[in-house]
């Protein structure tokens, strides 16, 4: 297990452990410091030119009508 991995969960027949983990994940409040770091990392990558590749069609989940040129 690495420093950033979750502890192993024993599977159970009724899904209680998985349900508890999922409930804990969605109930958490956003971490302001983590959000600030993620935004700073994105801006640094963008400003360095690392994000210049055009988006791939399979990464664009909009419908064809609302996608690029379909507005």
C-alpha positions as CSV (number, residue, x, y, z in Angstrom):
1,X,0.0,0.0,0.0
2,X,1.4,3.4,-1.0
3,X,1.1,6.7,1.0
4,X,-1.8,7.7,-1.2
5,X,-3.8,4.5,-1.5
6,X,-6.8,3.4,0.5
7,X,-6.7,0.6,2.9
8,X,-8.0,-2.7,1.5
9,X,-11.7,-3.4,2.1
10,X,-13.1,-6.9,2.7
11,X,-16.0,-7.5,0.4
12,X,-19.2,-8.3,2.1
13,X,-22.4,-9.9,0.9
14,X,-24.7,-6.9,1.3
15,X,-22.2,-4.2,0.2
16,X,-22.2,-2.3,3.5
17,X,-18.5,-1.7,3.5
18,X,-18.5,-0.4,-0.1
19,X,-21.6,1.7,0.7
20,X,-19.9,3.3,3.7
21,X,-16.8,4.1,1.7
22,X,-18.9,5.7,-1.1
23,X,-21.0,7.7,1.4
24,X,-17.8,9.0,3.0
25,X,-16.4,10.0,-0.3
26,X,-19.4,12.0,-1.5
27,X,-20.1,13.5,2.0
28,X,-16.7,15.1,2.3
29,X,-16.3,18.9,2.0
30,X,-13.9,20.3,-0.6
31,X,-10.5,20.9,0.7
32,X,-9.7,24.5,0.0
33,X,-5.9,24.0,0.1
34,X,-6.2,21.0,-2.2
35,X,-8.3,23.0,-4.6
36,X,-5.8,25.8,-4.6
37,X,-2.9,23.5,-5.3
38,X,-4.8,21.7,-8.2
39,X,-5.7,25.1,-9.8
40,X,-2.1,26.3,-9.4
41,X,-0.8,23.1,-11.0
42,X,-3.3,23.4,-13.9
43,X,-2.3,27.0,-14.5
44,X,1.4,26.2,-14.4
45,X,0.8,23.3,-17.0
46,X,-1.3,25.6,-19.2
47,X,1.2,28.5,-19.0
48,X,4.1,26.1,-19.8
49,X,2.4,25.0,-23.1
50,X,1.8,21.5,-21.9
51,X,-1.9,21.7,-22.6
52,X,-1.7,22.7,-26.3
53,X,-2.9,19.5,-27.8
54,X,-6.4,19.7,-29.3
55,X,-9.1,17.9,-27.5
56,X,-10.0,14.4,-28.7
57,X,-13.5,13.8,-29.8
58,X,-13.9,10.9,-27.5
59,X,-13.1,13.2,-24.5
60,X,-15.9,15.6,-25.5
61,X,-19.0,14.2,-23.9
62,X,-21.3,16.9,-25.3
63,X,-23.9,15.8,-27.8
64,X,-23.0,16.4,-31.4
65,X,-25.6,19.2,-31.6
66,X,-24.0,21.1,-28.7
67,X,-20.4,20.3,-29.5
68,X,-17.9,22.5,-31.3
69,X,-19.6,24.3,-34.2
70,X,-23.1,23.0,-33.2
71,X,-24.0,25.8,-30.8
